[in-house]
């Protein structure tokens, strides 16, 4: 069984790194790597997701209320952690 997941982060390096790891994991299917809440909302409207990988800066978004039973993993952007 594949776990459908979506990544949302605005840092290109973070999206690239996390996307690479997800693609290397046999049981994960990356539906989309989003850079904005609008992109994520489009994906949620048309797909069922099991796992959301979300940059901490998007946590306050109302999108989290629309996730249903999806699991959430909070990440920190590479750019933010370097500061």
C-alpha positions in Angstrom: 0.0 0.0 0.0 1.3 3.4 -1.0 1.1 6.4 1.3 0.0 9.4 -0.7 1.9 12.5 0.5 2.2 16.2 -0.2 5.0 18.5 0.7 4.6 22.2 1.3 7.6 24.5 1.7 8.7 27.7 0.1 12.4 27.0 0.2 13.7 25.4 -3.1 16.5 23.5 -1.3 14.1 22.0 1.2 11.6 20.9 -1.4 14.4 19.3 -3.5 15.9 17.5 -0.5 12.7 16.2 1.0 11.3 15.3 -2.5 14.4 13.2 -3.2 14.0 11.2 0.1 10.3 10.6 -0.5 10.9 9.3 -4.0 13.6 6.9 -2.7 11.1 5.5 -0.2 9.1 2.6 -1.8 5.9 3.0 0.2 5.6 6.8 -0.3 4.1 8.5 -3.3 4.7 12.2 -3.7 1.6 13.7 -5.2 2.9 17.3 -5.3 5.6 19.5 -3.9 3.9 22.8 -3.2 5.3 26.2 -2.6 2.1 27.9 -1.5 -1.1 27.3 0.4 -3.1 27.8 -2.8 -1.3 24.9 -4.5 -1.9 22.7 -1.5 -5.6 23.6 -1.4 -5.9 22.5 -5.1 -4.3 19.2 -4.3 -6.5 18.6 -1.2 -9.6 19.4 -3.3 -8.8 16.7 -5.9 -6.9 14.1 -4.0 -6.9 12.0 -0.8 -3.7 12.3 1.1 -2.3 10.3 3.9 0.7 12.3 4.9 1.5 16.1 4.8 5.0 17.2 5.1 4.7 20.9 6.1 7.2 23.7 6.7 6.6 25.2 10.1 5.8 28.6 8.6 2.6 27.2 7.1 1.3 25.7 10.4 -1.1 28.5 11.2 -2.9 28.0 7.8 -6.5 27.0 7.8 -5.5 24.2 5.4 -4.7 22.0 8.4 -8.4 21.9 9.2 -9.1 20.4 5.8 -6.8 17.4 6.1 -9.2 15.0 7.6 -7.3 12.0 9.0 -4.0 12.7 7.3 -0.9 12.5 9.4 1.3 15.6 9.6 5.1 15.9 9.8 6.4 19.4 10.5 9.7 20.3 8.9 12.0 23.3 9.0 13.4 24.8 5.9 17.1 24.5 5.2 17.3 28.2 4.8 15.6 28.9 8.2 17.9 26.4 10.1 21.0 28.0 8.7 20.3 31.3 10.3 
